[in-house]
Structure formats: C-alpha cells, structure tokens
C-alpha cells in the first residue's frame, strides 16, 4: 500500500485494448512504491509486452494515456515503439519558446517541449462540461504524430473509454474493495475482478442484436452471466432450502417423514 498523488492504496497500471466493439483489459502491473520502477516504466513494459504481430502491424496503433503518463521518457518510449500517441498534459507545461500550453490558441499547432527539445509534437485541447458552480475545465492533449486539431481532439476524447472501464471495475466488479493483505491474495482478487468484466463483456457480444451500439447495463449483464454459469449453484441452494422447509413443516404438522 502506497501513496501516489495524494491517493493511498494499491496503484495499478493497466493496459486496455479497444478494437471495434472488442474491449480487453490486456495486462496490468502494480506500482510498488518509491525506489521501485515508476508507473511510466511499468506502462512502457506493458507496451513492450504486446505480441510482436501487434507492435509491427501495418495498421496504425493509437495509444491513449492520461496526464500521469506525460513524462519525456514515456513520450520517447511511445515514439520508439512507432505508436501514434495521444497523451494528456498539464496546461502549465512549457515549450522550447517558453510559452505555456494554456497560452496556445491554435489547435493542431506543432510544438517542442522545453524538456524534450528536438521531438516534434502537436497540441490541441478539449473543454469538459462545467460542473455546478464551477467553470469549464480545459484539458490539453499532445500527439506524437502530425494530426489536425479536430483529429487530436476527437481521438483524445476516446480516452474516456478507459475512464469508463475503471469506473465500472470499481463500482460494479469490486476493483477497489478488496480486503486481502498478501501479494498473492491481491493479485488473485484483481484477476477475478477483470475476469468478471470479461465474462460480462462477452455476454454483451452474445446479445440478440449485435448491432446495438448502446453502452451496456453492466448490472443486467452480471446477473445474466451469474444465471448462465452458476445457476446450478443457486438451484442446489434452493433445493436444500425447500427440503429444510418441508422437514420443519412435516414435524409441525405431525406428518410421517
């Protein structure tokens, strides 16, 4: 258990693959605290662990990451892997000209970061809807490949699929509620949580109308998977309960058993 960015707990770096409707939590590593490999190093290790057929594919692989992975080492690693990276970045990050990202007014503009000179990047931004009583929040996205402002913005928005995954893992599949204390116990729990998500995702794929684009109701899917794979367990429990009820009623009514 460690504290990172003010949050205490087990900090997981997760590689999540989206290909059309297919969504796969592919692999994960746990940050083990100060003095151990950083989240950036863990993320690059996960990316290098992708099958060679994926990393050398002729199709462009779009890699999306939030501001926690905006370090120069991560950007260099993404470029070395020939991925098209779209990474969130703080508005106070400086360019080689001394200008902050938040002061840039032309979306899609080519820049170089002050701590990453000689590496061309392209920047754009999105505005998040204002919460009640708050102002709109501006989020910056840099691309490691030349793209126009609208394309960077449109691609960067897809990162919310990752946020949706974590939200569902935590709220529906217990990702944030484990009580294990051993390393093996934690790993087992996290794997079971991811397996639960995958079973529900495959159940969604097996829906009667495969063309339905709506985001699934994970609660309904979890119930369907439960009955499909574990209905015999529930039936066995019900049969035992019926037998106990019958036994009590037979005694109370004085009926021969």
HELIX and SHEET records of a PDB file:
HELIX    1   1 UNK A   39  UNK A   48  1                                  10    
HELIX    2   2 UNK A   52  UNK A   55  1                                   4    
HELIX    3   3 UNK A   67  UNK A   69  5                                   3    
HELIX    4   4 UNK A   72  UNK A   80  1                                   9    
HELIX    5   5 UNK A  101  UNK A  103  5                                   3    
HELIX    6   6 UNK A  149  UNK A  157  1                                   9    
HELIX    7   7 UNK A  160  UNK A  171  1                                  12    
HELIX    8   8 UNK A  183  UNK A  205  1                                  23    
HELIX    9   9 UNK A  218  UNK A  252  1                                  35    
SHEET    1   A 2 UNK A   2  UNK A   4  0                                        
SHEET    2   A 2 UNK A   7  UNK A   9 -1                                        
SHEET    1   B 2 UNK A  11  UNK A  19  0                                        
SHEET    2   B 2 UNK A  22  UNK A  31 -1                                        
SHEET    1   C 5 UNK A  62  UNK A  65  0                                        
SHEET    2   C 5 UNK A  84  UNK A  89  1                                        
SHEET    3   C 5 UNK A 137  UNK A 143 -1                                        
SHEET    4   C 5 UNK A 116  UNK A 128 -1                                        
SHEET    5   C 5 UNK A 109  UNK A 113 -1                                        
END                                                                             
